[in-house]
Amino acid sequence: MISSTKEGARARRNRTRAAITTAAALVAAAAFAVPASANLTAGPVDVTGYPAHMEDAVGAQAALCLGPAPECGVGAATASDMLTDGEAFWWGGAVDVNVPGGTVSIFFNVEAATAPGAFGAPPDQITFQRVQIGGDTGLPNGTYTFVTPFGNFTSKKEADSPKNRWDRFESSSAESGPIDHFLTSSTAPAGFYGDADGAPSTTTDNATVSVFMPGQSPSDPTIVPATSDQWVIMGALVGAPVVLPPADVDKDGIPDTADNCPTQAGPSSNGGCPVVNAPVPQPQPQVRTVTNTVTLTQAIPGPSQAVLPARASSLAVSRLTLARRISISRLRAQGLRASMQVKEGTNVVRIAIYKARGGQRSGRALFTTTRTPHSAGLFRATLRSSKLSKLKPGRYVMQVRAGSSASSLSAVRQVAFTVTR
């Protein structure tokens, strides 16, 4: 719910670049009145080019939540990503509130984002706070009021308001904005403020979000608002300094310093160089002479000339991962996110979602899509569609096949996941 993949984040980074110049107008909007002074303090810059931590008003510090830690979300950006093209969070929190007629959501993020520079310029590295409000399209239109630990917010739902995107505020830096302290999940794993892909839970200080429907006022003591204390929180506690992994240009898992072919992917058993298969020797034709002295040439079939069944491509994906549990509201808000390793020569990745029975796929595919990786190595995909948004609570299986073309796909890789309420 909080993190984002590289594929889904690129458009947001382009937008946040523009947000630097439009932040003043956004801050002035009545729906998101925020303090002008800084609420967080940035630590010293580390190897990522960003502050090593953000410190809140009570002295708590949050480091960038970076991959490959699963608590930072499926496909979380690594320290190397943040130097060129990545998005990561110092802290994030999100709450779904059930109201008459549906569900509304509010998201709080303290974020860093990097986008490639235009025309060879250095990458753009920016920080900001973000608050986003949305909800089901079938809810009544009008102005909703949110009472939160970070202040009160109002958001107007129009007839054409998109689901989960009624209003969005992005400040000009991570230090300024409404977020002035970091909440901690009561089920936080050691070393983290929470688990980005974990189940919603209370916070250590029982923080709540209340929602007043259109026509209701927080100042009216007779009104009982809809309330939730169930948060999904992400953030890493300050620990060991961030260390960049060794350079690996061809992304074959072998550092360039130990790779005999640093620009060509290959297995460690071959020194990091691609394996070149020797050509299969072809049978030599045999010559026989008939009585009319005409010489005929006839090839005697050998083993290599036997008709073989078509083989699957060897470009199977590896390290296929996604959130093993995802709520319906998170699935609708941010889609289904998966990450995997693809091999050199992969031009097609076909992804299918099936209902699961006994840990295996059952019936016809509920959703299929085809993606094109831009390069070998880590490939992240965010799946969104009306079909996925209609998935009901239950067990499902994602199956992935890859190949150089749609007609030569690899063996299936699959992973099971559960959709919860």
N, C-alpha and C positions, 0 to 999 in steps of 0.2 A: 504494500500500500504506500510505502514511503519512498523506497529506492526506485531507480529507473535503469533500464538497459541502455547501452550505447545507441542502439537503433532508435528507441523511443525518445531518447534524451536530446538528440541532435537538433530537432526542431525547437525544443524548449531553450536550448543554449542560444540559438539564433534569436529567439524572442527575448531572452534575458539580456542579450547584448543591446537590443533596442531599449530594454527597460532602464538602462543606465540614464538615457537621455529623457525618458518619460516619467521617471520616478516621482518628480516633484508634483506632476499633475495627478498621479495616482494617490499620493499621500494626502492630497487636498480633497479627495473624494469623500463625501459624507459617510459612505458605507464603511470606510476604513480609516478613521481618524487615529493616528498613532503618534506617540511622543516624538519630538524632533531630536531629542538628545540620545546619545548612544546608551544602550542598555547592556551590551556585552563588550568585553575587552579582548582584543586579539593578542595572541601570544607571538613569539618570534617565528619568522618564516623558516620552514624546513625544506627538505630536498624536493618536495612536491611543488614548491613555489608559492604555497599557501601558508597561513599561520598554523603552527603546530597544534594549537588548541584555541578554543574560545572559552573565556571565563565569564560566568554569570554574576549576578548581583550579590550572591551569597558566597562567592569564592569557589564554586564547583567548576571543574574544567572538563571540556569534551573535546576529544581528538576526532579528526576525520575518520569516519567509519569506512574502511577500505577492504576490498577483497584480498585474498579469497575467503575471509571470515564469513560463514553462512549467516551469522547474526546481522550482517550488514545487507542482506538481501541476495536473491539469486542474481548472478551476473554483476555483483557490485564492482565498481571501478577499482583498479589497482593504483598503487603509487605511480607507476609508469604511465597509466592512462591519464592521470591528472596533469602530466607534463604536456600532453598533446591534444587529447580529445576525450575528456571524461567528466563525470558528474558525481559528487559525493556529498555526504551530509555530516555536519558536526552533531546535529541533533534533529530529531523529527518526531512528531506525535500526531495521531489521527484518531478521531472518535466518530462512530456512527450513532445517531440518536433516532430511535423509533418514535414517530409522531403519528397522529391520526392521518391515515391515508398513505403512509409510506415511511421512508427513511431519509434523513438529511445527514450530511457529513461535513466535518470541518478538519482541515489539515494545517499543521504548523511545521515549518521547516527552516533550519539555519543551514545554508547550502553554499557549496563551491562548484563552479562549472568552468570548463575549458573548451574552447572551440578553435579549430585551425584558423590561423591568420589568412586573410585574403591576399592573393597574389604574392605568396612567399613571405609575407610578414610574420613576425613571431606570433605564437598562439595567444589568444585573448584569455586571460584568467580573471574571473570576476567572482565576487561573493555577494550574498543577499539573504534577506529573510523573506519568506513567502507565507501568505495565508490564503487558503482557497476554500470556498464554500460551494456546496451543490447538494442535489437531492433528486429523488425520483421525479420523472416528468409528470406523473399523475397527481402530484400534490397541488393544493390550492395556490393560485397566484396571489402575490402580495408581498409585503415586507415581513421577513422573519428576523427575530432578534436572538443573538447567541450570547449567553453569559458564560465566560470562560476564565480560567486562571490567568489569562493574558489580557483581560479587558473584555468589554462588550463590543459586539460587531452586529451590524444590520446588513441584510442582503435581500434584494428584491427579486423574486421569481416572476419572470414574464411568461406569457403563453408560449414563446419560442425559446425559452432558456434551455440550453443543452444540459443533459443529465450530468450532475457532479461538476458543473462549471458555471454557477450563477455569477460568482464574483471571484476575483483574484487580485491580490496585492503583492508586489515585489519591491522591496526597498532598494536603496542604492548601495548598501553594504550589509554584511552579516552583523556588524556591530550595532546598527540602528534598526528600529522596528519594535513591535509589541512584545517580542519574546525576550524576557529578562531573567528567566531561570529555567533550569532543566529538570523536568519531571523524571522520576525513575519508576519503572514497572516493578510491581511486587513480585513478579516472576522473572526478573532480569537475570540472564546468565552472568557468571563471574566475569568481570572486566567490561561489562556493557551496561548501558542505561535500559536496554530492552532488546527484544529480538524482533527484527523487522518482519520476519515471516512467521512469527509465533501467533498464538491465539490472543485475542484481546484480554486484558486483565486490569485490575485496579492499580493505582499508583501507591507509592509508600506514604503519600500524604492525602490519599483518598480524594484526589482532584476530580471535579465533575464539570460537565458541560450541560447547560440548560437551554432549551429552545422554546421561545414564545412564538406562537403561530400568528399569521396576519390578524390584526385587530386586537391582539393581546399586548399588554404593557407590563414590563417588569415592576413598575411602580404600583400596580394594582394588587393588593394583598390577597384578593379573592381568587386570583389566577394560580393554578398549579401547573407549572410548565412540565414538558417532557424532559427527562434528565437521563444522562448516562455517565457512569464512572469507569467504563470499559475502554481502555486506550491500547493502541498499538504503537510502541515507542521504539526508536532506533537511536543509537549513539554509542560511542566507545569511550571508556574511561582513559585518561592519559596514562600511558605505559612506556614501553621501550621506544626509543626513537625510530621513526620510519626509515627503513633501508631499502633502496631501490634494488630490484633483482638484477643479476648480471645480464649484460646485453645478449640478446638472442634474436638477431635480425630475421632469420628464416622461421622463427617460432616453432622449432622442432624439439624444444625442451633441452637442447644441449647448448650451454653457454658458448658464445663466440670464441672465447679463449681456449676452449677444448674441442672446437668444431673444425674438422678438416675442410669442410665446405660451408662456411658461415652464411652464404647467400642462397644455398640450396638445401631444402629440407631432406633429412635422411635419418635412418635409425642409428642409435648409438653403437649397435653391432657392426656398423659399416663406417664408424668414425664420423657420423653426422652427414655423410654423403649419400645421395640417392643410389639405390640399388639398380644397376643396369642388367637386365636379363639377357643372357646370350641367345642369339637366334636359334630356333629349333632346326636341326639339319633336315633337309628334305631328301626323300629317297631318290636315288639316281635312276634314270630310265635304263631299262635293259633292251638290248638290240637282238633281234632274231632275223634270220634270212630264210625266205621261202623259195620254192623251186623256180619261180619266174624271175628270180634275182632282184625282186623289189625289196628294199630294206624298210621294215616297219619299226616304228618306235612306240613302245608301250610302257607306261608308268605302272609299276607294280605297287598297289596301295600298301603303305606302311602305317604304323600306329598313328603318326601325326596327321594322316589324311582321313582318319576315321571321323565320322560326323559326330560332333560332341554337342551335348545340350548347351543352350545359352547359359553363361555364368553371370552371376550378379557382379556388379561393380565392386572393386576392392576399396572404394572410397567411403567406407562406413564411418559414421561419426563416433566420437568417444567422449567420455566425461559428460554425458547428458544429465543435466540437473534442472530441477524446478522446485518450487515450494510444494512440499508434500501435503500441506493443508492450506486451503484458501477459502475465505468466506465469500458468500455470494456478492456482498456489497463491494469487497475488494476486487473481485473478478470483474464486476461491472464498471468499477471506477478506473482500474488501471490495466485490465486485461490479464492474460496468462503469459508469464514471462519464463523463458527457458534459455539456457546457455549450453554450449557444446563446443567441442573441438572438431574442426573440419580439416581435411587434408588438401594438399596442393592438387589442383586440377578439379576441385569440386565447383561445379557451376549451378547445381540444382540441389536444394534441400526441401524434401517434401515432408510435411508434418500433418498428422491425422490424430484426432481425438475420438476414442471409443468409450462406451460404457464398459465397466469392468465387472467380471464375475470370477471369483476364485483367483484374483490377481492377474487374469488374462482378459484380453479384449473380447467383447461380446456384441454380436450383431454388426450392423453397417456403421460406417464412420459417421459421427455426428457433425464433424467439422474437418475440412481439409484445406491446406494452403501450400503454396510453393514459394520459396524464397531463394534469392541469389546472393551468396556470400561475396563480399568484395575482395577477400584475401583468405589465405589459409591461416589456421590458428583459431583463436577464440571467436565464436560467432554467437551473438545474442539476438533473440527474437522476442518481440512482444506481440501476442496474438489478440486481436480485437475483432468481434463481429456480433451481429445480433443473435447468431446461433449460440455462441459461447455465453452471452448474457442470459440465455434462457436455460442454462444447465441447472438442474435441481440438485439438492444435497445428495451426495452419494459418492461411490468409488468410480474412478475413471482411469484410463490409460492413454498416455501420449506415445505414439510410435513415430520414429523418424527414420527416413531413408535418404541417402545422398548419392550423387553420381555426377559424371561429367555432362550428362543430358538426362532428360525425362525418360528416355528409353533404356537407360543403363543405370538403374538404381541399385544401391548396396543392400546387404542384409539389414533387417530391421533392428533398431535399437529402441528400447521402450523403457518408460518409467511410470509408475502408478502414482496417483494423487487423489486427494479427497476434497470435495466441495462441501463446506459446512454452511450452516445458516448464518 
